[in-house]
Amino acid sequence: MTSIRTFVALELPGVVRQTLADVQSNLNFLDRKVRWVRPEGVHLTLKFLGDVSEEQAPAIVSAVQEAATNTQVLRLSTSGIGGFPNLDRARVIWVGIQGDVGPLRDLQGRVDDLLEGAGFPAEKRRFFPHVTLGRARRNSVRVPEDRAGPVPSVHFQVDRVTVMKSELNPGGAVYSPLGYGLLGRSTP
C-alpha cells in the first residue's frame, strides 16, 4: 500500500510569495542556521495529516470540500514577523496573517472536525494563522526584528482550500494538489 505525505492548506498568490521571499532575503545572515521554505512552497497550513494511504485521499478531499461549503472567500493580509516560541529563541520563523481570521478559524475547525470523523486526530493546539518562512536547523536562533525589516501588509483573497501531497527531496519538499474545496459556494 502506497502512502502519501499529506496536508490541508491555503495556497498563496504570487505577490504574497514574492513579499515573503523578500523577508527571507533580509534574513539571509541566518542562512547557515535556518532551513528556509522555498518561495513556491510557502502556504498557510490548516491541518497536517502526515502519511496517508492513497485509498484515503478521496475521503480527505471530500471532507475538505464539505468544510469549504458555506465559507466565504477569505480576505487576508500579511502582518509582522514572529517566531515560535519567540524571536529571541525561534525554532520556527513566521509571518502572521490578519483579515478574515474569524472565518478562517471556523474553516480550520470544520476541516479538523470532518477529518477527525475520518480517523485523523483533532489538533490539540489552538489554530494560529501564520505562514512559516523557515525552521532552525539545530539550535534556536535569535531573529532581530529590525534586521527582518518591516513586513509589508499585502492584501489578498483565497477562494479555495487545497489537499496537498508533499514529496521530500534533497532540495526541499515539492507540493502538488490532490484536490480542492472551493470557497464562496453554499448548499442549496
Secondary structure, DSSP 4 states (H G I P E B T S, - for coil): --EEEEEEEEE--HHHHHHHHHHHHHTGGGTTTEEEPPGGG-EEEEEEEEEEEGGGHHHHHHHHHHHHTTPPPEEEEEEEEEEES-TTSBSEEEEEEEESHHHHHHHHHHHHHHHHHTTPPPPSSPP--EEEEEEESSS-B---HHHH------EEEE-EEEEEEEEEETTEEEEEEEEEEESS----
